[in-house]
């Protein structure tokens, strides 16, 4: 079944343009990787994430306590943008989070494979929101997408957004499993047309995760979507973002294509578990293990 967006947007990707653009951004990122203001801005856009099979109530409480106490330990720093957990940990975070302006994000809808019934996906989203989630991170039905069944992917995402109402929905494309640049761009448009508030590279469960090329193409799609519709959609690199250089590179790509107006937590996030302490260490010039200290399971 043909969807209206298929002829609305240009899904052709110029590989040479992407390569040149990424290389230019890499040069800029090398020059900015020690810029304290940029590093602080990157820190403020982190979705601090724990998605381990071993996570329990205490893990959710620990994350909430760390984030709540962060301003007392580092008064000159912005806090992270959100804490991202499994649906079963949302209540633990909600009960223990006192930091203002920090959102609670929940993966949902059969994360990370999205291989369950639509009714269960919608129910899980509803329950996560009822428990206190402000945002939902969901994965496209990748199998349907790869088979060319775009209608199923679109319809599911549209229904998830209807359930979410005003809560932000971040749609994970799992770009490492998408075989071509054109299809990454197509998936980006499909998700945005279905109502995504953010598009996100990866679950962090498959390799490759976030790549500069995928982020570049997704930012191009966001720009074209904004130019055509007037609606701003956010960008979230996730998976393997573990160094200051990684963060600054993705920041630079977004700045190059979308401009500074996109570079705040309302429109740009990093999905990561390790980056917070890495950025904090580089900002302060000394090793910091604030978020990972006594955290039990590995990040």
N, C-alpha and C positions, 0 to 999 in steps of 0.2 A: 504494500500500500504506500502510495506516495504521500509525503507530508509537505505542507506548504513551504516549510523553510528550505527544502532541498534546492529550489530554484531561486531563493531569495539571496543566498550568500555564495561567495566564491570559495569553494573548498580546495582549490588547487594551491599547492604550496610550492614556492620557488626554493628548492633545496640550497641553491647557491646563495640566495639572499639570507636564508637562515644561518648557513655556515658563516658568512661574512658578519652578520649581525651578532652572532654568539661570540665570535673571535674578538670583535670590537668591545663587547661587554666584558669579556675576560680581561682585556687590557685595562679597562676602567676599574674593574673590581680589584685588580692587583694594586692599583694606586689608592683605593679606598679602604682596603681591608684593615687598616690600622686607624681609620678615622673614627674617633670616639663617638661623635654625634651620630654617625651612620650606624655604628654598632648598637648604640642605645635605642635607636629607632627600630632596628631589626629585633632587638630584645622585646620591645613593646608589642610586637606583632606575632609573638609565639603562642601557639596552642600547645601548652605543656601536656604531653600525652603519655598515658600508660595503657597499653593494650596487651597485657600478658595473660595467659591462661591461669596463672597463679594469683592474679589480683583478687583481693577480697575487700571487705569493709575497711580494714585497717589501712590498706593501701590508698583507698579513696580519701580516708580521713587524713592520712599523712600528706598527701598532695594538697588538700585544702588547707591544712595547718601551715605547710611551708609557704604557700602563696599568701595566706592571710598575714603571716609574720614577716614576710619579705620587706615591706616598707620600714619596719622597725630596725632591721639589720642593715638595710641599704637605702637610707632616706633620699639619696640623690638620684636614685634610679627609678625609671617607670616600672610598673609591674607587667607581668605577662598579660596577654589578651584574654586567654581562656584556659580552662583545664578540660582535657578531652579524655573520656573514659568509656568503658562499656556501659550499657544501660543499667546493669545490676549495681553499678557503683555511683550512679547519679545521686541517689538519696544520701549516701555517705558524704559526698562532696557538698551537697546542698546544706546538710545539717552543720557542717563544720567550716564553711567558707564565709569569712567576714570581710574579705577585701572588696572594696567597692570597684565597680567598673570591670570586674573580671567575670567573663561569661562561663557558663557550664555547657560544654559540648558533649554530645553523646553519639558514638557510632550507632547505627541502627539499620533496620531493613535487611537483616541477614548478613551483616558485615562479618568477614571480609569478602565472601564469595558471591553474595546476593543470590544464592541457590536455594531459595525456599519459596513458599506460596505467597502470592501478593497479599492475601488476607493477613498472613503472619507479619509481613513487612509493615503493613499499615498499622497493625495492632502494636507492634514493637515501637514504632514511631510515636503513637499515641501514648503508650505507657511511659516512654522515656520523658516525654513532655510533661506528663502528669507528675512524675517524680521530681521535676524541677529543671529539666534541660532547657536551655535557651536556644540551642542550635543543634542541628542534626547533620551528621556526616554519613552519607549513604553512597553505595556503589551502584553503578549502572549494571543492568543485566548483561554482563559481558558476552555470555554465550549467544544471546539473542542478537546483540550488536554484530558480532563477528559472522553470524549467519545472514546478516542483512535484514533482520527483522526489526527495523527501526521503530515501527509503530508500537511494538510491545515495550521497548525501552522508553519511548516518549510517554506512553500512556501511564506506565508505572511511576515515572518521575512526576508527572503532572498530578497524579493522585496523592503521592507523598507530599507534594507541596500544598495541596488542598488540606490535608490533615495538619500540616505544620502551621498553616495560616501565617501569622506574623513572625514566627520563629524562622531564623535563617536556615536554609538548606544548602549544604556544601555537597556537591555531586562529584564523586571520585570516578575518574575515567579509567584508572589502572593503565596508564599509557605504555608501560613496559610490555603489556600483552597485546597492544594494538600494533599491527604489522607495518603501517605506513604513516607518513606525515599527513597525507590527505585525510586518512581516517581519523587521526587525532583531531584535526580541525573539524571534521564532520561531527565527531562525538561532542566536541565543545559546543557547536551550534545547537545540536540536538538537546543537550542538557539545558542550555540557556533558554531556548524556545519553550522548553517544558516548565520553566519557572525557577531554575537554579539561581540562588543568590550568590554562590561562589562555584567555581569549577576547581577541582583539586586533582593533582597528578596521580597519586598512588595511595594504596593502603599501607605500604611499608612491609607488606607480607610477601611480595614478589619482587624479583630483580629482572631488569633494572627498575629502580624506583624513579624519583625525580631526576630528570636530565635537563641540561640547559636547552637542548633543542626542543623538547616537549614544552617546557615553560615558555619558550620564545613563540612557538606556534599557538599555544593557548592564549597568550597575551595578544597576539595578532587577531585571533578570533574575537576576543573580548572587545578590542578596539573597533573592529568592523561591526560587531553587534551593536555597540553603543552608537556608532555613526548612523546605523540604519534605524535603530529603535529609540534611542535616547535613554535607554536603561543601562545603568552601570552595574556590572557583575564583578564580583571579587575574584581574586586569584589566590590559590593556596598550594605552593610546592610542599610536598610531604614525602617522607621516605628517604633516608640516607642524608638528610640535611644535618651534618654533624660538625661542621667547622665554620669559623667566621667567614672564611673565603667563600664557602658554599652559599651562606646567607647573603653576603654582599653581592655575589654574582647574580642570584635570583632577584634581589632588590634592584640591581642595575638593569637587568633585562626589563623589569616592569617599568622602571623610570624611563628607559629609552623608548619603549613602545607606548606606554599609557600615560606617562607624566607623573609629576609629584603628587597630583591630586588623588592618585590611587594608593599612595604609600602611607596609609594609616590603617589601624586595625579593622575599621569598617569595610575596607576593600582589599586588604592584603594580609595574609597570615602565613606562618610557617608551621607545618605539622611536624613535631619533633619531640624526642624525649631527652636527648643529650645536649642540644644546642644551648639551653639556658645557662648551664654552668660554664660551657666553653666561652660563650660571649662575655659572661660576667668576669671570667678569668682574664680575658684579653682586654676588657675595659679597665679593670683594676690593676692589671699588670702583675697579678699573683694568682696561684692556683686556688680555685674556689670549688667546693663540693657541697654547696648549700642544698640543692634540690635532690642530689643523689645520695647524700650522707644518710646512712642507716635506713636506706629505702628497701632493703630486703632483696626482692627479685631484681635482676638486671634490667636496665633500661633497654 
